[in-house]
Amino acid sequence: MEYGTGALCASLAGHDKGEVFVIIEDEGEYVCLVNGASRPLAKPKRKKKKHIQIIYDEEERKRRDLIERGQVRDDHIRSLIRGYKRRGQS
């Protein structure tokens, strides 16, 4: 399983169970997650990898490049997650 920067994931445990996030950093056993709303870029959620499910999609590389260059904002993250949910793949 790839837990890389830019990957979409769903929370499997905790009060945020079922929510979709974007991984912005991989920290060994943990990842830092944002959704642009309750978890903005300024305050990412740190969660164990075993408590998330990676969602594979074709946009991951583009998101990773934007995050690594620092060109992503909270509204952009929210838009990405909304687009994913609209495609009916939740």
RAWOKA-V926472 format. One line per field, one symbol per residue. phi: phi as a letter, one per 40 degrees, with the letter a starting at -180 (. if undefined). burial: I if it has 16 or more other C-alpha atoms within 10 Angstrom, else O. A space follows every 10 residues. Layout:
phi: ???
burial: ???
This chain:
phi: .cbcdgccab cbagccdgcb bbcbabbgcb bbbbbgbcbc dcacccaccc bbbcbcaccd cccccccccg bbbdcccdcc cccccccgbc
burial: OOIIIIIIII IIOOOOOOOI IIIIIOOOOI IIIIIIOOOI IOOIIOIOIO OIIIIOOOOI OOIIOOIOOO OOOIOOIIOI IOOIOOOOOO
